[in-house]
Amino acid sequence: QAIRCALTSAAAGSHSPVEPEPAAANVGAQRIAWVGASSLAAAALAGWSLSDRHWRFLRELPTEALGRLEGAMGSPRSLIDVFVHTGVDEALAVGNEVIALACVGWAAAMAAALLRSLRAQLIALSLAALLAGGFSLFLLLAPPFYRSLHGLLPVVPVAVLAPLGIACAWRGGDRALRFLAALTVAYAPLGYGAISLTYIRAGRLEVGLEWGQRYLLTLYPLLAVMAVYGVWTYAVSGRPLRWRRGVVGAFLVLAQVGVALEVRGLAMVQRSNARLAAWEEQLRAEPLVATPHWWMPASLAQFTVDRGILYTPDRASLQALLEQLPRYGVQALTYASIPAPPADAVDGAGWRVASRDVVRGLRITRLVAER
């Protein structure tokens, strides 16, 4: 009877509420009040500092973001533009059939990580290295000069082994590797979502020379680490020796292709700088310069500061400029563009072409007023 009473009392005591100490309760209340006051002050400061343009942007952001995301998700081509290749803005023009083969290669790389059959996995890895790596080699050896590559994956061809590394890290027991694998998998759609809000319109990627996939740049080191872990796991596994040698050899070849692409990129920058220097030297000899290219004033920054460049993005703005110049006593204009100027805009404004030159791919069209 005594034992039963003791157990009953202990059970009743274990369910009795424990009152917090007054000092601890006061500290907690003070923290809540401080956080609330700081949040209100920050919100008030933000509201005071934002302009009407910022408030309009915030009001339109939900609708605009939803529309952009719907357009991006509804078009598989935007995924190809971001991760594989797109020929916009002075990038290399590639046929759709070649891009399709590269996509098959990257799909095989992802399938290899899920296959349980060792032979099927080897076949998928071989197909990925052949098609996806072959596309990177194609971009490396393509003879035309091009100034930009917008696809994320072809410039790091060793990433064909990253899905295998992610799968191995996830199946293993190392918590740090699991976290890195999960971060890699989660980061790709998050970065793509950020790009969808800014650079994808009507289901296609629209970028300039300077941007590329800047929201996905952090994915490069993550893919590289996962690829190295994947090839290392494969090399120390119990698979046949010739298989392991083949995968390691393919990894080394793909790594060399990636380094060579970086070297070609540096060569592109040097060649582009030399071309811009030749353009600036030529344009300094011209009286007044207009261009339809938004990037030219920034690319020729010193010339723009010294002399100025008129920006005429379309036919209507060029014709309006030509109609206004004679009123200010300007009878000559040099139109610097990669394509030829629209002839109807020139003729319709009462101007004619006096002479033409081509300097390192830039068309120099000298226009004179006929009145």
N, C-alpha and C positions, 0 to 999 in steps of 0.2 A: 504494500500500500504506500509506503514511504517513497519507494523508487518511482511509482507511478505519479505521485504528486510532484516529485522533483522534475520528472520529464515533462509533465504538463506545464509546470511553471517555466521551465527553460524554453519550451516551444512558444508559450505565450510571450515570453520576453524577447524572443528572436524576431517576432513580428511587430514589436512596438516601434513606432517611428522615432528616428533619431533627429533631434532638433539641431540645426546648424548653430555653430557658435556665432554670437553676435558680431564679433570682429570679422569673421569670414564672410558673413552675409553683407556687412557694410562694404567690404572690399569689392565683392561681386557687383553690388548695386552701383558703386562708383565707376567701375569699369564699363558697365552698360551705359550709364549716363554719359561718360566721356566719349565712347564710341558713337553714340547717337548724336551728341553735339558736334563732334568732328565731321560726321557724315552730312549733317545739315549745313554746316559751314562750307564744306567742300562743294555741295550741290548749289548753294547760293553763289559761291564764287564762280563756279562753272557757268551758271545761268547768267551772271552779270558779264562775264568775259566773252560769251559767244555772240557772234554777230547774227544778223537776220539770215545771212547765207547759210551759216551753220545750223540754225534752227530749222530752216527749210530742208537742209540735207537730212537732219535727224527725223523730220516728219515723213520724208519720202523714202527713208532707208528701208523700213520693213517691206513696203510694196515693191520697191526696186530689187531688193535682195531676193525676195520670193520669186519674182519674175526671172531674174538671172539664173537662180538655181533650177527652176523648172526648165528653162531653156537648155541649160547645160546637161541636166540629167536626162532630158529627152533626146539628146543627140549623142550617140556613141562616137561620132566623129570628133567631138571636142576632146574626148579621152585620148584619141589617137593624136590629135594636134598637140596636146600637152605632154604626153609621155613618149611618143614615138617620133613624129615629124610633121611639120607643116611648112609649105613653101612661101609663106607670107614675108614681106618686107626684106627683100634681097637675100632670102635663104635659097638653098639649092632646090630647084624644081625637080621633083621626083615623081615618077608614074605611080598611079594608084596600085598597080599590081606589085610593084616593089615594096611599097609600104605594107600591103597586105601580107606579103611573105615575112616581113619583119614582125608584124603583129602575131603571126602564127608562131614564130620563134619565141617571143616573149610569153605567149600562152603555154607553149611547151615547157618553158622554164618554170612557170607556176604549177603546171600539172606534175612535173617531176617531184616536187616537194610532197605531193599527196599520194604518190604511187607506193604501194607496198612491195610490188614485185621488183627485185633488183635489176633484172634484165630490162623490164619496161622503163624503169627509172633511168637506166643508162641510155636507152634509145631516146627518151625525151630530152635528156641533157645534151645528147649529141645533136639532136634536131635544133635545140635552142642555140647552141654554140654555132651551128652552121648557118642558121637563118638570121638570128639577131646579131651575132658577131659578124656575119657576112655583110649585113646592112651597115654596121659601123665601118667595116673595111671599105665598103662602097663609098661612104661619105668621105673617108680619108683619101681615096685615090681618085675621086671625081675631078676631072681636069678643069672645069670652069671655076673661076674665082667667085666665091660667094662670101658675104660679110657676116652671116649670122646662121646659127642653128638653134631652133627653139625646142626641139624634142629633148626631154629630160634623160631618157635611158640610153640612147645610142652613144653618147659621149662617155659613158661608163660601162662598156660592154661586159666587164667582169660581173656586173649585177645579175647576169643570167644564173649565177650560183647563189645569189642572195636568198631566193625563196627556199632553197635547200638548207641554207644556214639557219633561216628562221624556223623551219620545221625541226631541225636537229636541236636548236636551242630550246624550243618549246617542249620537246619530248625529254630533254635532259633535266637534271636536277638542280642546275645552277640558277639561283634566283636572279642574279644580276643579268645573266644572259636571257632569261625569260623576260625580264623587264625591257631589255634592249630590243628583243624581238617584238614584244607587244607595242613598244614605242614606234618601231619602224612601220608596223602594219597600221597603226592608228594615224600616224603622221601623214601618210600618203593621201587618204581621203580628206583629211582636214585641210592640207595644203591645196588640194584640188578645189575644195569648196571655197577657199579664199580667192583663188584665181577666178572661179566662176562668178564671184561678185564684182570683179573689176575688169577682167580681160576677155570674157567669153560673151559674145553677142550673137544672137540668132543661131546658137549651137556651134559656133566656130570661134577659134582663138584669134584675137586681134591684138597684136603686140607690135611694138617698135623695136628698133635695134638695141636700145639700152635695157629693156626689161627682161624678156625671157621668162623663165619660171622662177622668179625670185622668191615666191612663197614656198618653194620646194627645195631650195638650196641645201637646207639642213639634211635633206634626205640622202645627199651624196655620201657623206661619211658613214651614215647608218647603213646604207646599202653595201659600202665597201667593207665594213667590219663584218656584216653578216655573210658576205661572199667569202671572205678569208676564213671565217669560222666554218662555213659549209665545205670548202675545199679541204681544210685541215681535217675535219671530221671524216670526210670521205677517204682521205689519204691514209688515216690510221685505222680504218675499219677492216673487217675481215673479208672484204670483197677480193676477187681475183687481182693479182698484181698488175696485169696489163690494163684492167679497167681503171685502177687507181692512177697508174702512170698516164693514161689517156686523159683523165679529168684534170690532173695537175698540169699536164702539158697544155691542154686547152685553156686553162686559167692563165698560164704564163703568156700564151699568145694573145689572148684577149686583153691582158694588162698592157702588153706592148702596143696594141692597137689604140687603146685608150690614151696612153702617153703620147703616141704619135698624133692623135687628134688634138691634144692640147698644144703640141708643138705647131701643128698647122694653124691652130687658132692664134697663137702668138705671131706667126707669119702673116696671117690675115690682118692683124692689128697694125703691124709694121707697114704692110702694103697699103692699107687704108690710110695711114698717116702720110705716106709718101704721095698718095693720090690727092689727099686734101691739100697738101703743101703745093702741089702743082696747080690745083684749082685756084688757090688763093693768089699765087703768083700771076696767073692769067687774069683773074678778076680785078686785081689792083690796077691793071692797065685799062680797065673799062670805065666809062663815065658814071653810069648809074646801073645798078644790078637789081633784078627781080628774080624770084625763084618760086616754084610750086611746092618745094620740099620743106616741110616744117623743121627738119633736122639740120638743114644747111646753116642757118644763122648760128646755132649752137656749135656745130662742127667747125665753123670758121669764126670762132669767137672774137679773136683779135681784129680780124677784118670787119666784123659786124660792129665792134666798138669804134673803130677808126672811121669807117665809111658808111656802114649801115647796109642792110639788105631788105628790100621790099618783099613781103610775103604775099603771093597770089595763089591760094590753094586750088582754085578752079577757074574754068573758062570765064565765068561771069565777073570774078574779081579782077582778072587780067584785063578784060575789056573795059571795065570801069576805070582801072588805073590808066590805061592808054587814053581814054577820053578826057581824063583830068589833067594829065601831064602838060599838054600844050598851053593850058590856061596859066601855068606857072613858068612858062618859057622853056620847058624841057622838050627837046626835039629828038632825043636819042635815048634808047634804053637797051640794055643787054639782058637777055632772058637766059638764065643758066638753069638747065634742066637735064635730066637723063632722057626722058622722051622729048620729042619735038613739040614746040608750042602749038596750040590749036590755031590752025590757019584762019578759021572763020572769025575768031576773036580779034586777030590782028587786022584782017581786012575790014571787018565791020567797024573798027574804031578809027579807020582812016590812016593806018600805018602800013609799012611794007618792010619786008626782010631785005636788009642791005648786004649782009654777008653771014656765013656760017663757018664755025670751026668745031672740032671735037678734041677735047683735052682729057686724056685718061678716062674716057667714058662719059664725060660731061659735055653736053651740047651747048655751045656758045652761039646764041642767035642774036645778032645785032639788028635792032629795029629802029627805023627812022620815021618821023611823022611826015605825011605828005601835004600837010596844010600849015 
